């Protein structure tokens, strides 16, 4: 059974930091590209960051320089380190896994991040 379980969300103050984790199981984690998405109330889900199976990273413009995506294949876990958080970062953050060519596409249940002013 494929599972993606996010953790680490919570309430933080503006300027604070938070580290999200996504524990994966049920598939060959090391060959999947992993991504973090987020969705605020009333808004479309948007890509936050992506890390390929080879370790290459991409970030949305607004997150670049503040967020860092990383992966630990030995632990089947992908992380999102979030620094200098802003109230507009408030959203549900989702973990996503994609196989080569996008043949497989899995989603976690999401974890709430709330940034207070």
LINLINDA-V339342 format. One record per residue. N is the residue number from 1. RES is the residue in one letter. PHI is phi in whole degrees, 0 to 359 (* if undefined). PSI is psi as a letter, one per 40 degrees, with the letter a starting at -180 (999 if undefined). D_FIRST is the distance of its C-alpha to the first C-alpha in Angstrom with 1 decimal. Layout:
N/RES/PHI/PSI/D_FIRST
N/RES/PHI/PSI/D_FIRST
This chain:
1/X/*/h/0.0
2/X/285/h/3.8
3/X/221/h/6.3
4/X/231/h/10.1
5/X/240/h/12.4
6/X/276/i/16.1
7/X/206/i/19.0
8/X/101/e/22.7
9/X/289/i/24.0
10/X/165/a/27.2
11/X/254/h/30.8
12/X/225/i/33.1
13/X/275/i/36.6
14/X/306/h/37.7
15/X/88/e/38.0
16/X/278/a/35.5
17/X/232/i/32.3
18/X/208/i/28.7
19/X/239/h/25.8
20/X/266/i/22.3
21/X/234/i/19.2
22/X/226/h/15.7
23/X/267/h/13.3
24/X/250/i/10.4
25/X/203/i/7.6
26/X/90/e/5.1
27/X/205/i/8.2
28/X/278/g/11.9
29/X/306/d/13.1
30/X/297/d/16.7
31/X/259/e/17.2
32/X/259/i/16.0
33/X/284/h/18.5
34/X/242/i/17.8
35/X/221/i/19.7
36/X/245/h/20.8
37/X/241/i/22.0
38/X/217/i/24.0
39/X/217/h/25.4
40/X/269/i/28.5
41/X/304/h/29.7
42/X/77/e/31.3
43/X/241/i/30.3
44/X/286/i/28.0
45/X/293/h/25.0
46/X/231/i/26.2
47/X/286/h/25.1
48/X/261/d/26.0
49/X/198/i/25.2
50/X/224/i/23.3
51/X/230/h/22.9
52/X/282/i/22.4
53/X/298/d/20.9
54/X/272/e/24.6
55/X/98/e/25.2
56/X/287/h/27.3
57/X/240/i/27.3
58/X/221/i/28.4
59/X/227/i/29.4
60/X/294/i/30.6
61/X/305/d/34.4
62/X/291/e/34.5
63/X/262/e/32.1
64/X/300/h/33.6
65/X/94/e/35.4
66/X/248/d/33.8
67/X/251/i/30.0
68/X/225/h/28.4
69/X/261/i/24.9
70/X/211/i/23.8
71/X/218/i/20.9
72/X/233/g/20.4
73/X/294/d/18.4
74/X/293/d/19.0
75/X/254/e/17.2
76/X/51/f/14.5
77/X/225/h/16.3
78/X/244/i/18.3
79/X/238/i/21.4
80/X/226/h/23.9
81/X/272/h/27.3
82/X/244/h/29.4
83/X/241/i/33.1
84/X/49/f/36.1
85/X/294/i/34.1
86/X/238/i/35.9
87/X/306/d/35.7
88/X/289/e/34.5
89/X/278/e/31.3
90/X/299/h/30.3
91/X/182/i/27.1
92/X/272/h/23.4
93/X/257/h/21.7
94/X/243/i/18.4
95/X/266/h/16.2
96/X/225/i/15.4
97/X/235/h/14.0
98/X/229/h/15.7
99/X/277/i/15.9
100/X/305/h/19.4
101/X/66/e/21.3
102/X/70/f/18.7
103/X/294/d/16.9
104/X/246/i/13.5
105/X/214/h/13.6
106/X/240/i/11.2
107/X/232/i/12.7
108/X/274/a/12.7
109/X/275/e/14.5
110/X/95/i/17.8
111/X/224/h/20.3
112/X/279/h/24.0
113/X/241/h/26.7
114/X/236/h/30.2
115/X/246/h/33.3
116/X/270/i/36.6
117/X/266/999/40.0
